[in-house]
Amino acid sequence: MNMDTVLGIVRHILTFGGGLLVTKGVVDEGTMTTAVGALVTIIGAVWSVIEKRKRA
């Protein structure tokens, strides 16, 4: 699987989980949107570093 596919799947899983937390009142929508965006960014950055190290 390529990075775009994995990040797409991760984004959907996080969005689903975040939706559940928002529905239950654990967090508000703005906080969840920020958290999901941050996690996807971090995962993408880590994946990029790992891939570049494999090629070197």
mmCIF file of the N, C-alpha and C atoms, coordinates in Angstrom:
data_MODEL
# 
_entry.id   MODEL 
# 
loop_
_atom_site.group_PDB 
_atom_site.id 
_atom_site.type_symbol 
_atom_site.label_atom_id 
_atom_site.label_alt_id 
_atom_site.label_comp_id 
_atom_site.label_asym_id 
_atom_site.label_entity_id 
_atom_site.label_seq_id 
_atom_site.pdbx_PDB_ins_code 
_atom_site.Cartn_x 
_atom_site.Cartn_y 
_atom_site.Cartn_z 
_atom_site.occupancy 
_atom_site.B_iso_or_equiv 
_atom_site.pdbx_formal_charge 
_atom_site.auth_seq_id 
_atom_site.auth_comp_id 
_atom_site.auth_asym_id 
_atom_site.auth_atom_id 
_atom_site.pdbx_PDB_model_num 
ATOM 1   N N  . MET A 1 1  ? 0.840   -1.185 0.000  1.00 0.00 ? 1  MET A N  1 
ATOM 2   C CA . MET A 1 1  ? 0.000   0.000  0.000  1.00 0.00 ? 1  MET A CA 1 
ATOM 3   C C  . MET A 1 1  ? 0.881   1.243  0.000  1.00 0.00 ? 1  MET A C  1 
ATOM 4   N N  . ASN A 1 2  ? 0.424   2.237  -0.715 1.00 0.00 ? 2  ASN A N  1 
ATOM 5   C CA . ASN A 1 2  ? 1.193   3.468  -0.715 1.00 0.00 ? 2  ASN A CA 1 
ATOM 6   C C  . ASN A 1 2  ? 0.728   4.394  0.410  1.00 0.00 ? 2  ASN A C  1 
ATOM 7   N N  . MET A 1 3  ? 1.478   5.458  0.620  1.00 0.00 ? 3  MET A N  1 
ATOM 8   C CA . MET A 1 3  ? 1.210   6.360  1.736  1.00 0.00 ? 3  MET A CA 1 
ATOM 9   C C  . MET A 1 3  ? -0.157  7.020  1.630  1.00 0.00 ? 3  MET A C  1 
ATOM 10  N N  . ASP A 1 4  ? -0.564  7.424  0.443  1.00 0.00 ? 4  ASP A N  1 
ATOM 11  C CA . ASP A 1 4  ? -1.867  8.075  0.274  1.00 0.00 ? 4  ASP A CA 1 
ATOM 12  C C  . ASP A 1 4  ? -3.010  7.160  0.692  1.00 0.00 ? 4  ASP A C  1 
ATOM 13  N N  . THR A 1 5  ? -2.918  5.897  0.346  1.00 0.00 ? 5  THR A N  1 
ATOM 14  C CA . THR A 1 5  ? -3.962  4.934  0.709  1.00 0.00 ? 5  THR A CA 1 
ATOM 15  C C  . THR A 1 5  ? -4.027  4.747  2.218  1.00 0.00 ? 5  THR A C  1 
ATOM 16  N N  . VAL A 1 6  ? -2.869  4.554  2.830  1.00 0.00 ? 6  VAL A N  1 
ATOM 17  C CA . VAL A 1 6  ? -2.827  4.329  4.277  1.00 0.00 ? 6  VAL A CA 1 
ATOM 18  C C  . VAL A 1 6  ? -3.334  5.557  5.021  1.00 0.00 ? 6  VAL A C  1 
ATOM 19  N N  . LEU A 1 7  ? -2.882  6.745  4.614  1.00 0.00 ? 7  LEU A N  1 
ATOM 20  C CA . LEU A 1 7  ? -3.329  7.965  5.289  1.00 0.00 ? 7  LEU A CA 1 
ATOM 21  C C  . LEU A 1 7  ? -4.830  8.182  5.106  1.00 0.00 ? 7  LEU A C  1 
ATOM 22  N N  . GLY A 1 8  ? -5.358  7.816  3.966  1.00 0.00 ? 8  GLY A N  1 
ATOM 23  C CA . GLY A 1 8  ? -6.800  7.917  3.746  1.00 0.00 ? 8  GLY A CA 1 
ATOM 24  C C  . GLY A 1 8  ? -7.574  7.010  4.686  1.00 0.00 ? 8  GLY A C  1 
ATOM 25  N N  . ILE A 1 9  ? -7.103  5.787  4.844  1.00 0.00 ? 9  ILE A N  1 
ATOM 26  C CA . ILE A 1 9  ? -7.751  4.842  5.753  1.00 0.00 ? 9  ILE A CA 1 
ATOM 27  C C  . ILE A 1 9  ? -7.649  5.332  7.192  1.00 0.00 ? 9  ILE A C  1 
ATOM 28  N N  . VAL A 1 10 ? -6.460  5.775  7.585  1.00 0.00 ? 10 VAL A N  1 
ATOM 29  C CA . VAL A 1 10 ? -6.260  6.291  8.945  1.00 0.00 ? 10 VAL A CA 1 
ATOM 30  C C  . VAL A 1 10 ? -7.166  7.486  9.202  1.00 0.00 ? 10 VAL A C  1 
ATOM 31  N N  . ARG A 1 11 ? -7.260  8.380  8.233  1.00 0.00 ? 11 ARG A N  1 
ATOM 32  C CA . ARG A 1 11 ? -8.102  9.572  8.380  1.00 0.00 ? 11 ARG A CA 1 
ATOM 33  C C  . ARG A 1 11 ? -9.566  9.176  8.596  1.00 0.00 ? 11 ARG A C  1 
ATOM 34  N N  . HIS A 1 12 ? -10.042 8.193  7.864  1.00 0.00 ? 12 HIS A N  1 
ATOM 35  C CA . HIS A 1 12 ? -11.428 7.752  8.019  1.00 0.00 ? 12 HIS A CA 1 
ATOM 36  C C  . HIS A 1 12 ? -11.654 7.081  9.376  1.00 0.00 ? 12 HIS A C  1 
ATOM 37  N N  . ILE A 1 13 ? -10.711 6.287  9.821  1.00 0.00 ? 13 ILE A N  1 
ATOM 38  C CA . ILE A 1 13 ? -10.835 5.639  11.133 1.00 0.00 ? 13 ILE A CA 1 
ATOM 39  C C  . ILE A 1 13 ? -10.846 6.688  12.238 1.00 0.00 ? 13 ILE A C  1 
ATOM 40  N N  . LEU A 1 14 ? -9.934  7.659  12.155 1.00 0.00 ? 14 LEU A N  1 
ATOM 41  C CA . LEU A 1 14 ? -9.888  8.719  13.169 1.00 0.00 ? 14 LEU A CA 1 
ATOM 42  C C  . LEU A 1 14 ? -11.154 9.566  13.148 1.00 0.00 ? 14 LEU A C  1 
ATOM 43  N N  . THR A 1 15 ? -11.657 9.849  11.957 1.00 0.00 ? 15 THR A N  1 
ATOM 44  C CA . THR A 1 15 ? -12.884 10.636 11.849 1.00 0.00 ? 15 THR A CA 1 
ATOM 45  C C  . THR A 1 15 ? -14.065 9.888  12.455 1.00 0.00 ? 15 THR A C  1 
ATOM 46  N N  . PHE A 1 16 ? -14.146 8.587  12.197 1.00 0.00 ? 16 PHE A N  1 
ATOM 47  C CA . PHE A 1 16 ? -15.212 7.776  12.771 1.00 0.00 ? 16 PHE A CA 1 
ATOM 48  C C  . PHE A 1 16 ? -15.127 7.765  14.299 1.00 0.00 ? 16 PHE A C  1 
ATOM 49  N N  . GLY A 1 17 ? -13.932 7.495  14.817 1.00 0.00 ? 17 GLY A N  1 
ATOM 50  C CA . GLY A 1 17 ? -13.734 7.488  16.264 1.00 0.00 ? 17 GLY A CA 1 
ATOM 51  C C  . GLY A 1 17 ? -14.017 8.852  16.877 1.00 0.00 ? 17 GLY A C  1 
ATOM 52  N N  . GLY A 1 18 ? -13.575 9.904  16.187 1.00 0.00 ? 18 GLY A N  1 
ATOM 53  C CA . GLY A 1 18 ? -13.838 11.255 16.664 1.00 0.00 ? 18 GLY A CA 1 
ATOM 54  C C  . GLY A 1 18 ? -15.318 11.571 16.672 1.00 0.00 ? 18 GLY A C  1 
ATOM 55  N N  . GLY A 1 19 ? -16.025 11.107 15.670 1.00 0.00 ? 19 GLY A N  1 
ATOM 56  C CA . GLY A 1 19 ? -17.473 11.309 15.615 1.00 0.00 ? 19 GLY A CA 1 
ATOM 57  C C  . GLY A 1 19 ? -18.176 10.667 16.794 1.00 0.00 ? 19 GLY A C  1 
ATOM 58  N N  . LEU A 1 20 ? -17.718 9.492  17.161 1.00 0.00 ? 20 LEU A N  1 
ATOM 59  C CA . LEU A 1 20 ? -18.286 8.826  18.332 1.00 0.00 ? 20 LEU A CA 1 
ATOM 60  C C  . LEU A 1 20 ? -18.033 9.635  19.600 1.00 0.00 ? 20 LEU A C  1 
ATOM 61  N N  . LEU A 1 21 ? -16.810 10.136 19.748 1.00 0.00 ? 21 LEU A N  1 
ATOM 62  C CA . LEU A 1 21 ? -16.479 10.921 20.944 1.00 0.00 ? 21 LEU A CA 1 
ATOM 63  C C  . LEU A 1 21 ? -17.268 12.226 21.005 1.00 0.00 ? 21 LEU A C  1 
ATOM 64  N N  . VAL A 1 22 ? -17.465 12.859 19.840 1.00 0.00 ? 22 VAL A N  1 
ATOM 65  C CA . VAL A 1 22 ? -18.245 14.094 19.800 1.00 0.00 ? 22 VAL A CA 1 
ATOM 66  C C  . VAL A 1 22 ? -19.702 13.794 20.141 1.00 0.00 ? 22 VAL A C  1 
ATOM 67  N N  . THR A 1 23 ? -20.238 12.709 19.607 1.00 0.00 ? 23 THR A N  1 
ATOM 68  C CA . THR A 1 23 ? -21.628 12.328 19.868 1.00 0.00 ? 23 THR A CA 1 
ATOM 69  C C  . THR A 1 23 ? -21.862 12.053 21.355 1.00 0.00 ? 23 THR A C  1 
ATOM 70  N N  . LYS A 1 24 ? -20.878 11.434 22.003 1.00 0.00 ? 24 LYS A N  1 
ATOM 71  C CA . LYS A 1 24 ? -21.015 11.125 23.428 1.00 0.00 ? 24 LYS A CA 1 
ATOM 72  C C  . LYS A 1 24 ? -20.707 12.328 24.319 1.00 0.00 ? 24 LYS A C  1 
ATOM 73  N N  . GLY A 1 25 ? -20.248 13.427 23.726 1.00 0.00 ? 25 GLY A N  1 
ATOM 74  C CA . GLY A 1 25 ? -19.975 14.629 24.495 1.00 0.00 ? 25 GLY A CA 1 
ATOM 75  C C  . GLY A 1 25 ? -18.633 14.652 25.191 1.00 0.00 ? 25 GLY A C  1 
ATOM 76  N N  . VAL A 1 26 ? -17.741 13.738 24.803 1.00 0.00 ? 26 VAL A N  1 
ATOM 77  C CA . VAL A 1 26 ? -16.417 13.679 25.428 1.00 0.00 ? 26 VAL A CA 1 
ATOM 78  C C  . VAL A 1 26 ? -15.564 14.876 25.010 1.00 0.00 ? 26 VAL A C  1 
ATOM 79  N N  . VAL A 1 27 ? -15.625 15.230 23.731 1.00 0.00 ? 27 VAL A N  1 
ATOM 80  C CA . VAL A 1 27 ? -14.899 16.389 23.199 1.00 0.00 ? 27 VAL A CA 1 
ATOM 81  C C  . VAL A 1 27 ? -15.815 17.173 22.270 1.00 0.00 ? 27 VAL A C  1 
ATOM 82  N N  . ASP A 1 28 ? -15.430 18.423 21.985 1.00 0.00 ? 28 ASP A N  1 
ATOM 83  C CA . ASP A 1 28 ? -16.227 19.191 21.034 1.00 0.00 ? 28 ASP A CA 1 
ATOM 84  C C  . ASP A 1 28 ? -15.683 19.001 19.615 1.00 0.00 ? 28 ASP A C  1 
ATOM 85  N N  . GLU A 1 29 ? -16.461 19.425 18.647 1.00 0.00 ? 29 GLU A N  1 
ATOM 86  C CA . GLU A 1 29 ? -16.132 19.190 17.240 1.00 0.00 ? 29 GLU A CA 1 
ATOM 87  C C  . GLU A 1 29 ? -14.826 19.854 16.824 1.00 0.00 ? 29 GLU A C  1 
ATOM 88  N N  . GLY A 1 30 ? -14.594 21.073 17.274 1.00 0.00 ? 30 GLY A N  1 
ATOM 89  C CA . GLY A 1 30 ? -13.376 21.794 16.909 1.00 0.00 ? 30 GLY A CA 1 
ATOM 90  C C  . GLY A 1 30 ? -12.122 21.113 17.412 1.00 0.00 ? 30 GLY A C  1 
ATOM 91  N N  . THR A 1 31 ? -12.181 20.638 18.640 1.00 0.00 ? 31 THR A N  1 
ATOM 92  C CA . THR A 1 31 ? -11.032 19.930 19.222 1.00 0.00 ? 31 THR A CA 1 
ATOM 93  C C  . THR A 1 31 ? -10.750 18.650 18.446 1.00 0.00 ? 31 THR A C  1 
ATOM 94  N N  . MET A 1 32 ? -11.795 17.918 18.109 1.00 0.00 ? 32 MET A N  1 
ATOM 95  C CA . MET A 1 32 ? -11.606 16.666 17.386 1.00 0.00 ? 32 MET A CA 1 
ATOM 96  C C  . MET A 1 32 ? -11.049 16.902 15.991 1.00 0.00 ? 32 MET A C  1 
ATOM 97  N N  . THR A 1 33 ? -11.531 17.931 15.317 1.00 0.00 ? 33 THR A N  1 
ATOM 98  C CA . THR A 1 33 ? -11.021 18.251 13.978 1.00 0.00 ? 33 THR A CA 1 
ATOM 99  C C  . THR A 1 33 ? -9.531  18.558 14.043 1.00 0.00 ? 33 THR A C  1 
ATOM 100 N N  . THR A 1 34 ? -9.139  19.334 15.025 1.00 0.00 ? 34 THR A N  1 
ATOM 101 C CA . THR A 1 34 ? -7.728  19.676 15.194 1.00 0.00 ? 34 THR A CA 1 
ATOM 102 C C  . THR A 1 34 ? -6.894  18.439 15.515 1.00 0.00 ? 34 THR A C  1 
ATOM 103 N N  . ALA A 1 35 ? -7.395  17.592 16.401 1.00 0.00 ? 35 ALA A N  1 
ATOM 104 C CA . ALA A 1 35 ? -6.665  16.385 16.797 1.00 0.00 ? 35 ALA A CA 1 
ATOM 105 C C  . ALA A 1 35 ? -6.479  15.425 15.623 1.00 0.00 ? 35 ALA A C  1 
ATOM 106 N N  . VAL A 1 36 ? -7.532  15.209 14.849 1.00 0.00 ? 36 VAL A N  1 
ATOM 107 C CA . VAL A 1 36 ? -7.433  14.306 13.692 1.00 0.00 ? 36 VAL A CA 1 
ATOM 108 C C  . VAL A 1 36 ? -6.435  14.867 12.677 1.00 0.00 ? 36 VAL A C  1 
ATOM 109 N N  . GLY A 1 37 ? -6.506  16.158 12.407 1.00 0.00 ? 37 GLY A N  1 
ATOM 110 C CA . GLY A 1 37 ? -5.562  16.773 11.470 1.00 0.00 ? 37 GLY A CA 1 
ATOM 111 C C  . GLY A 1 37 ? -4.126  16.652 11.943 1.00 0.00 ? 37 GLY A C  1 
ATOM 112 N N  . ALA A 1 38 ? -3.911  16.868 13.232 1.00 0.00 ? 38 ALA A N  1 
ATOM 113 C CA . ALA A 1 38 ? -2.560  16.762 13.790 1.00 0.00 ? 38 ALA A CA 1 
ATOM 114 C C  . ALA A 1 38 ? -2.030  15.334 13.703 1.00 0.00 ? 38 ALA A C  1 
ATOM 115 N N  . LEU A 1 39 ? -2.871  14.367 14.041 1.00 0.00 ? 39 LEU A N  1 
ATOM 116 C CA . LEU A 1 39 ? -2.436  12.967 13.988 1.00 0.00 ? 39 LEU A CA 1 
ATOM 117 C C  . LEU A 1 39 ? -2.096  12.524 12.564 1.00 0.00 ? 39 LEU A C  1 
ATOM 118 N N  . VAL A 1 40 ? -2.909  12.903 11.603 1.00 0.00 ? 40 VAL A N  1 
ATOM 119 C CA . VAL A 1 40 ? -2.636  12.532 10.213 1.00 0.00 ? 40 VAL A CA 1 
ATOM 120 C C  . VAL A 1 40 ? -1.333  13.181 9.744  1.00 0.00 ? 40 VAL A C  1 
ATOM 121 N N  . THR A 1 41 ? -1.093  14.424 10.141 1.00 0.00 ? 41 THR A N  1 
ATOM 122 C CA . THR A 1 41 ? 0.147   15.110 9.779  1.00 0.00 ? 41 THR A CA 1 
ATOM 123 C C  . THR A 1 41 ? 1.358   14.419 10.394 1.00 0.00 ? 41 THR A C  1 
ATOM 124 N N  . ILE A 1 42 ? 1.272   14.068 11.663 1.00 0.00 ? 42 ILE A N  1 
ATOM 125 C CA . ILE A 1 42 ? 2.384   13.395 12.343 1.00 0.00 ? 42 ILE A CA 1 
ATOM 126 C C  . ILE A 1 42 ? 2.655   12.032 11.723 1.00 0.00 ? 42 ILE A C  1 
ATOM 127 N N  . ILE A 1 43 ? 1.610   11.265 11.462 1.00 0.00 ? 43 ILE A N  1 
ATOM 128 C CA . ILE A 1 43 ? 1.780   9.949  10.844 1.00 0.00 ? 43 ILE A CA 1 
ATOM 129 C C  . ILE A 1 43 ? 2.430   10.079 9.468  1.00 0.00 ? 43 ILE A C  1 
ATOM 130 N N  . GLY A 1 44 ? 1.998   11.047 8.687  1.00 0.00 ? 44 GLY A N  1 
ATOM 131 C CA . GLY A 1 44 ? 2.590   11.267 7.370  1.00 0.00 ? 44 GLY A CA 1 
ATOM 132 C C  . GLY A 1 44 ? 4.049   11.657 7.454  1.00 0.00 ? 44 GLY A C  1 
ATOM 133 N N  . ALA A 1 45 ? 4.396   12.498 8.407  1.00 0.00 ? 45 ALA A N  1 
ATOM 134 C CA . ALA A 1 45 ? 5.788   12.927 8.566  1.00 0.00 ? 45 ALA A CA 1 
ATOM 135 C C  . ALA A 1 45 ? 6.677   11.762 8.990  1.00 0.00 ? 45 ALA A C  1 
ATOM 136 N N  . VAL A 1 46 ? 6.205   10.966 9.949  1.00 0.00 ? 46 VAL A N  1 
ATOM 137 C CA . VAL A 1 46 ? 6.988   9.814  10.413 1.00 0.00 ? 46 VAL A CA 1 
ATOM 138 C C  . VAL A 1 46 ? 7.163   8.807  9.278  1.00 0.00 ? 46 VAL A C  1 
ATOM 139 N N  . TRP A 1 47 ? 6.099   8.539  8.551  1.00 0.00 ? 47 TRP A N  1 
ATOM 140 C CA . TRP A 1 47 ? 6.168   7.602  7.426  1.00 0.00 ? 47 TRP A CA 1 
ATOM 141 C C  . TRP A 1 47 ? 7.188   8.092  6.398  1.00 0.00 ? 47 TRP A C  1 
ATOM 142 N N  . SER A 1 48 ? 7.184   9.374  6.106  1.00 0.00 ? 48 SER A N  1 
ATOM 143 C CA . SER A 1 48 ? 8.105   9.950  5.129  1.00 0.00 ? 48 SER A CA 1 
ATOM 144 C C  . SER A 1 48 ? 9.558   9.755  5.562  1.00 0.00 ? 48 SER A C  1 
ATOM 145 N N  . VAL A 1 49 ? 9.840   10.002 6.830  1.00 0.00 ? 49 VAL A N  1 
ATOM 146 C CA . VAL A 1 49 ? 11.201  9.832  7.344  1.00 0.00 ? 49 VAL A CA 1 
ATOM 147 C C  . VAL A 1 49 ? 11.625  8.371  7.240  1.00 0.00 ? 49 VAL A C  1 
ATOM 148 N N  . ILE A 1 50 ? 10.739  7.465  7.610  1.00 0.00 ? 50 ILE A N  1 
ATOM 149 C CA . ILE A 1 50 ? 11.063  6.032  7.546  1.00 0.00 ? 50 ILE A CA 1 
ATOM 150 C C  . ILE A 1 50 ? 11.349  5.613  6.107  1.00 0.00 ? 50 ILE A C  1 
ATOM 151 N N  . GLU A 1 51 ? 10.527  6.038  5.170  1.00 0.00 ? 51 GLU A N  1 
ATOM 152 C CA . GLU A 1 51 ? 10.727  5.685  3.756  1.00 0.00 ? 51 GLU A CA 1 
ATOM 153 C C  . GLU A 1 51 ? 12.046  6.248  3.220  1.00 0.00 ? 51 GLU A C  1 
ATOM 154 N N  . LYS A 1 52 ? 12.390  7.455  3.596  1.00 0.00 ? 52 LYS A N  1 
ATOM 155 C CA . LYS A 1 52 ? 13.633  8.060  3.118  1.00 0.00 ? 52 LYS A CA 1 
ATOM 156 C C  . LYS A 1 52 ? 14.853  7.345  3.700  1.00 0.00 ? 52 LYS A C  1 
ATOM 157 N N  . ARG A 1 53 ? 14.746  6.887  4.927  1.00 0.00 ? 53 ARG A N  1 
ATOM 158 C CA . ARG A 1 53 ? 15.856  6.147  5.534  1.00 0.00 ? 53 ARG A CA 1 
ATOM 159 C C  . ARG A 1 53 ? 16.037  4.786  4.867  1.00 0.00 ? 53 ARG A C  1 
ATOM 160 N N  . LYS A 1 54 ? 14.938  4.154  4.456  1.00 0.00 ? 54 LYS A N  1 
ATOM 161 C CA . LYS A 1 54 ? 15.028  2.859  3.771  1.00 0.00 ? 54 LYS A CA 1 
ATOM 162 C C  . LYS A 1 54 ? 15.754  3.002  2.448  1.00 0.00 ? 54 LYS A C  1 
ATOM 163 N N  . ARG A 1 55 ? 15.516  4.106  1.738  1.00 0.00 ? 55 ARG A N  1 
ATOM 164 C CA . ARG A 1 55 ? 16.134  4.330  0.419  1.00 0.00 ? 55 ARG A CA 1 
ATOM 165 C C  . ARG A 1 55 ? 17.607  4.666  0.517  1.00 0.00 ? 55 ARG A C  1 
ATOM 166 N N  . ALA A 1 56 ? 18.012  5.246  1.641  1.00 0.00 ? 56 ALA A N  1 
ATOM 167 C CA . ALA A 1 56 ? 19.405  5.707  1.792  1.00 0.00 ? 56 ALA A CA 1 
ATOM 168 C C  . ALA A 1 56 ? 20.367  4.566  2.054  1.00 0.00 ? 56 ALA A C  1 
# 
